[in-house]
Amino acid sequence: MQPVELSDQQVPEVTDMPVTVVLERRPAQLQQWVDHLWEAVGVVAGSFALSAEREALPVVDDDGGTQRFLVGGLRLHLNADECESYYHNMMAPHPRCYVVAHVENDGDRPEPFLVSMSFDEAHAYLEGEDEIYAVDVPPEVYRWTEAYVLTHYVAEKRRKRKRTDWKTNAMERPQ
């Protein structure tokens, strides 16, 4: 067994991870105004870049009706200010990764532009016209986020605030 060298030097921290979003297109069953429904169904750690000549998304899976496509070129960014949101997300029974996408019209393909582990960040986009998709967290992203949270987050102990006794204060005040 080789000895492990420990060092007090600052290790450069990686706060961005390339990710690829998996979009699913399926026939609309009960919708008479649209032919297909689109939804983000997953995130994969790693980048997938389209070449300049390719207009269409690459098909990953096609079972006759439902098709899955890859959308690459996105980055998942972790920020120390969002550590509490990451922590609560990871402690949930089903941790989620949030994909935020622009959608022009119903039935149009969503254009993902943000992937986040923060519910608070994703929730801020609900006020606009963007779509939010909650998908399962890939194991690589979970471990990476967990390491980041363990490094940067210290939970604050909840403190019960002392309530003011208004009756006593009212009686002590001169009238």
DOPA-701636 format. One record per residue (C-alpha): residue in three letters; x, z, y. Coordinates in pm, 1 decimal, padded with zeros to 6 digits. Each point is the difference from the previous one (the first is absolute). Example, Ala and Ser with C-alpha at 12.3 -4.5 7.8 and 13.67 -1.06 7.14 Angstrom:
BEGIN
+-----+----------+----------+----------+
:  aa :       xx :       zz :       yy :
+-----+----------+----------+----------+
: ALA :  01230.0 :  00780.0 : -00450.0 :
: SER :  00137.0 : -00066.0 :  00344.0 :
+-----+----------+----------+----------+
***
This chain:
BEGIN
+-----+----------+----------+----------+
:  aa :       xx :       zz :       yy :
+-----+----------+----------+----------+
: MET :  00000.0 :  00000.0 :  00000.0 :
: GLN :  00136.5 : -00096.4 :  00338.8 :
: PRO : -00002.1 :  00249.3 :  00285.8 :
: VAL : -00249.8 : -00057.2 :  00278.0 :
: GLU :  00140.5 :  00005.4 :  00349.6 :
: LEU : -00213.8 :  00177.8 :  00259.5 :
: SER :  00041.1 : -00080.0 :  00363.8 :
: ASP : -00138.4 :  00134.8 :  00325.5 :
: GLN :  00005.1 : -00345.1 :  00154.0 :
: GLN : -00324.0 : -00142.9 :  00130.2 :
: VAL : -00139.3 : -00248.3 : -00251.9 :
: PRO : -00161.1 : -00299.4 :  00170.5 :
: GLU : -00373.1 :  00029.1 : -00045.3 :
: VAL : -00221.5 : -00290.8 : -00095.3 :
: THR : -00330.8 :  00011.4 :  00188.6 :
: ASP : -00122.4 : -00351.8 : -00085.5 :
: MET : -00085.1 : -00149.8 : -00335.1 :
: PRO : -00096.2 : -00363.0 : -00060.4 :
: VAL : -00340.1 : -00029.0 : -00168.9 :
: THR : -00229.5 : -00274.7 : -00124.3 :
: VAL : -00379.6 :  00021.7 :  00012.7 :
: VAL : -00216.6 : -00130.2 : -00283.1 :
: LEU : -00321.9 : -00163.4 :  00127.5 :
: GLU : -00292.5 : -00069.1 : -00229.0 :
: ARG : -00258.8 : -00272.7 :  00051.2 :
: ARG : -00312.8 :  00020.6 : -00212.3 :
: PRO : -00332.5 : -00183.0 :  00005.1 :
: ALA : -00270.2 :  00171.2 :  00205.1 :
: GLN : -00277.0 :  00108.8 : -00236.5 :
: LEU : -00274.5 :  00121.7 :  00233.0 :
: GLN :  00107.5 : -00164.5 :  00325.1 :
: GLN : -00179.3 : -00317.1 :  00099.6 :
: TRP :  00202.9 : -00060.0 :  00317.3 :
: VAL :  00351.5 :  00005.5 : -00146.6 :
: ASP :  00143.4 : -00159.8 : -00312.8 :
: HIS :  00291.9 :  00238.5 : -00057.6 :
: LEU :  00091.8 :  00359.1 :  00079.2 :
: TRP :  00356.9 :  00098.1 :  00081.6 :
: GLU :  00158.1 :  00340.9 : -00052.3 :
: ALA :  00348.0 :  00150.6 : -00011.7 :
: VAL :  00035.9 :  00148.7 : -00347.8 :
: GLY :  00362.1 :  00108.5 : -00014.0 :
: VAL :  00341.2 :  00038.9 :  00152.3 :
: VAL :  00325.3 : -00082.5 : -00175.6 :
: ALA :  00337.5 :  00136.8 :  00107.9 :
: GLY :  00234.3 : -00283.3 :  00088.5 :
: SER : -00013.3 : -00306.9 :  00217.5 :
: PHE : -00147.2 : -00336.4 : -00072.1 :
: ALA :  00059.4 : -00264.8 :  00262.2 :
: LEU : -00179.6 : -00331.8 :  00017.4 :
: SER :  00199.6 : -00310.4 :  00065.8 :
: ALA : -00078.0 : -00193.3 :  00318.2 :
: GLU : -00164.3 : -00289.2 : -00187.0 :
: ARG : -00257.6 :  00212.4 : -00180.6 :
: GLU : -00329.8 :  00038.4 :  00183.8 :
: ALA : -00196.7 :  00155.6 : -00285.3 :
: LEU :  00069.4 :  00339.5 : -00150.8 :
: PRO :  00152.7 :  00002.7 : -00347.2 :
: VAL : -00254.7 :  00073.7 : -00272.9 :
: VAL :  00109.5 :  00286.1 : -00222.7 :
: ASP : -00304.0 :  00018.1 : -00226.1 :
: ASP : -00298.1 : -00231.4 : -00050.1 :
: ASP : -00264.6 :  00083.3 : -00258.9 :
: GLY : -00237.5 : -00276.9 :  00096.9 :
: GLY : -00195.5 :  00182.8 :  00269.9 :
: THR :  00222.0 :  00272.7 :  00138.7 :
: GLN :  00337.8 : -00091.1 :  00144.8 :
: ARG :  00285.2 :  00221.8 :  00117.2 :
: PHE :  00251.0 : -00103.6 :  00266.1 :
: LEU :  00322.1 :  00147.0 :  00138.4 :
: VAL :  00056.1 :  00060.7 :  00371.0 :
: GLY :  00359.8 :  00089.6 :  00076.2 :
: GLY :  00216.4 :  00063.4 :  00300.7 :
: LEU : -00146.2 :  00345.5 :  00076.1 :
: ARG :  00186.6 :  00326.4 :  00045.6 :
: LEU : -00116.4 :  00353.9 : -00063.6 :
: HIS :  00143.8 :  00219.8 :  00274.3 :
: LEU :  00021.3 :  00379.3 : -00017.3 :
: ASN :  00008.5 :  00203.9 :  00319.1 :
: ALA :  00090.6 :  00369.8 :  00025.0 :
: ASP : -00298.9 :  00060.8 :  00230.4 :
: GLU : -00238.3 : -00104.7 : -00280.2 :
: CYS :  00148.0 :  00227.5 : -00269.8 :
: GLU : -00300.6 :  00232.7 : -00006.8 :
: SER : -00232.5 : -00293.6 : -00070.4 :
: TYR :  00236.4 : -00127.0 : -00273.0 :
: TYR :  00008.5 :  00348.6 : -00152.1 :
: HIS : -00378.6 :  00036.1 : -00013.0 :
: ASN : -00035.7 : -00352.4 : -00138.8 :
: MET :  00248.2 :  00070.9 : -00277.6 :
: MET : -00162.4 :  00334.1 : -00086.2 :
: ALA : -00342.6 : -00164.3 : -00038.7 :
: PRO : -00133.2 : -00056.7 : -00353.8 :
: HIS :  00036.4 : -00378.2 :  00052.6 :
: PRO :  00273.9 : -00084.0 :  00254.7 :
: ARG : -00063.5 : -00324.5 :  00185.1 :
: CYS :  00197.2 : -00266.8 :  00176.8 :
: TYR : -00191.3 : -00158.5 :  00289.3 :
: VAL :  00002.6 : -00373.6 :  00070.5 :
: VAL : -00121.6 : -00102.9 :  00346.7 :
: ALA : -00102.7 : -00364.5 :  00041.1 :
: HIS : -00152.6 : -00232.4 :  00258.8 :
: VAL : -00317.1 : -00179.8 : -00114.1 :
: GLU : -00146.8 : -00271.8 :  00221.7 :
: ASN : -00337.0 : -00060.8 : -00173.2 :
: ASP : -00176.9 :  00128.9 : -00311.2 :
: GLY :  00134.6 : -00184.4 : -00302.0 :
: ASP :  00328.9 : -00091.6 :  00171.0 :
: ARG :  00329.3 :  00105.4 : -00150.6 :
: PRO :  00128.4 :  00327.9 :  00149.1 :
: GLU :  00342.9 : -00014.3 :  00166.4 :
: PRO :  00181.8 :  00327.9 : -00081.2 :
: PHE :  00231.2 :  00111.0 :  00279.9 :
: LEU :  00059.1 :  00371.2 : -00071.8 :
: VAL :  00055.5 :  00213.6 : -00308.5 :
: SER :  00003.5 :  00376.6 :  00053.5 :
: MET :  00004.3 :  00324.6 : -00195.5 :
: SER : -00166.0 :  00180.4 :  00293.7 :
: PHE : -00377.6 :  00040.0 : -00002.9 :
: ASP :  00012.4 :  00089.3 :  00369.9 :
: GLU :  00174.0 : -00326.7 :  00090.4 :
: ALA : -00239.3 : -00207.4 : -00211.1 :
: HIS : -00301.7 :  00184.2 :  00138.5 :
: ALA :  00103.4 : -00093.1 :  00354.7 :
: TYR : -00057.1 : -00367.9 : -00091.4 :
: LEU : -00360.1 :  00068.7 : -00105.2 :
: GLU : -00096.5 :  00012.5 :  00367.3 :
: GLY :  00084.3 : -00369.1 :  00033.1 :
: GLU : -00111.5 : -00297.6 : -00204.3 :
: ASP :  00271.0 :  00026.8 : -00263.9 :
: GLU : -00067.1 :  00062.6 : -00368.8 :
: ILE :  00159.4 :  00296.3 : -00178.4 :
: TYR :  00058.1 : -00011.8 : -00375.1 :
: ALA :  00103.2 :  00312.6 : -00192.6 :
: VAL :  00201.7 : -00092.5 : -00308.8 :
: ASP :  00192.1 :  00195.7 : -00262.3 :
: VAL :  00354.4 :  00099.3 :  00089.4 :
: PRO :  00270.2 : -00166.4 : -00213.4 :
: PRO :  00234.5 :  00252.5 : -00169.0 :
: GLU :  00306.3 : -00125.2 :  00195.1 :
: VAL : -00178.3 :  00046.9 :  00333.6 :
: TYR : -00127.0 :  00343.0 : -00105.4 :
: ARG :  00348.8 :  00123.6 : -00091.4 :
: TRP :  00149.1 : -00144.4 :  00320.4 :
: THR : -00269.5 :  00159.9 :  00217.9 :
: GLU :  00030.8 :  00329.7 : -00188.5 :
: ALA :  00374.4 :  00012.2 :  00067.8 :
: TYR : -00062.7 : -00074.7 :  00368.7 :
: VAL : -00263.9 :  00274.2 :  00030.5 :
: LEU :  00220.3 :  00254.7 : -00177.5 :
: THR :  00277.3 : -00078.9 :  00246.8 :
: HIS : -00204.5 :  00005.2 :  00322.1 :
: TYR : -00314.2 :  00208.5 : -00043.8 :
: VAL : -00031.6 :  00375.3 :  00026.7 :
: ALA : -00356.4 :  00123.4 : -00035.8 :
: GLU : -00106.3 :  00242.6 :  00268.4 :
: LYS : -00160.5 :  00318.4 : -00112.5 :
: ARG : -00361.8 :  00023.5 :  00107.2 :
: ARG : -00056.8 :  00274.0 :  00253.1 :
: LYS : -00333.9 :  00157.4 :  00059.4 :
: ARG : -00070.3 :  00010.5 :  00367.8 :
: LYS : -00106.9 :  00323.6 :  00155.4 :
: ARG : -00353.1 : -00019.0 :  00129.8 :
: THR : -00095.1 :  00134.9 :  00338.5 :
: ASP : -00261.4 :  00273.6 :  00002.9 :
: TRP : -00223.6 : -00122.4 :  00280.9 :
: LYS : -00232.5 :  00301.7 : -00006.3 :
: THR :  00279.5 :  00247.5 :  00060.3 :
: ASN :  00153.0 : -00215.3 :  00272.5 :
: ALA : -00335.9 : -00039.8 :  00175.0 :
: MET : -00061.0 :  00376.8 :  00002.8 :
: GLU :  00346.4 :  00077.8 :  00135.9 :
: ARG : -00035.0 : -00245.0 :  00289.9 :
: PRO : -00134.0 :  00151.6 :  00324.3 :
: GLN : -00321.2 : -00160.0 :  00117.4 :
+-----+----------+----------+----------+
***
